[in-house]
């Protein structure tokens, strides 16, 4: 991390976390953050669900909910971006405060509740801002919707012309009863609606499914069966957790989803179990703060990874540094491509 970035991070920590996040996005839009541009090599380039990625390090949903910093983020060293979550209608989300830093744990707790400006405004920004790397949208449902399953399909229909993939998010702990959609029957109905809407598009998209880290073995097996039957293109493992094991911060009792370093082991174990259960490509998320962490996810079974909370503590340059660090390690191992490492250590995690 550069001295300028270190000073910037220290300054942002003087603000309320949600305000600091907004300022970071504003700084990106204003060109105040140095951007490395594409980070790639023959070893790093991968194909995920038919998408050509310059490197396997993606930005997770939630960092740029409303697609306000697309251009800058596409030049920040990521291999792909996931925006949102988006809902059919704008919604304010849960009351503030709703984002908490757990600095002692290098973690965060959020209970945003799908706050966003609505799919139409987000789609308009996507239409106006082409990017050189693939980008997707996390699909969500309005809190007060009478038919949440239909909301996912509606967001897909409105935004699809401007996307490379879409992610069905049934794993946020901050929208009441949303995680109930991970049950086999409910998930089957939900994915059926989304896939029907996707098939009707002029250009159908790869559809990903984002899951929680708090599922037991039987629930994971049921989920995989439904995902395979629906022909999901990838599974994103995982979203935030409700667990609070071993936390030190004074904010550890706050309601919401926990992300960051304490999630790493739990999410990686779920990832490895999924890798044993299915051939669907996996995206590893949760607690990544270094190239070593990212490579551990790859070795546990991920074809690509995503970051969010790690950037709170390591800066926006983390994506580029991870990609460069992975490339250096691949060179040391004399690997031709990073795909050679996928799943090579799943037994140790599962």
Helices and strands as residue ranges (DSSP letters): H 3-12, H 17-29, E 46-48, E 51-53, E 57-59, H 70-73, E 80-86, E 99-102, G 103-105, E 107-110, H 119-128, E 134-139, H 148-159, G 160-162, E 165-169, G 178-182, H 184-199, E 206-211, H 217-230, E 234-237, E 257-260, G 261-263, H 264-277, E 281-285, H 291-300, E 304-307, H 309-314, H 318-333, G 338-341, H 346-349
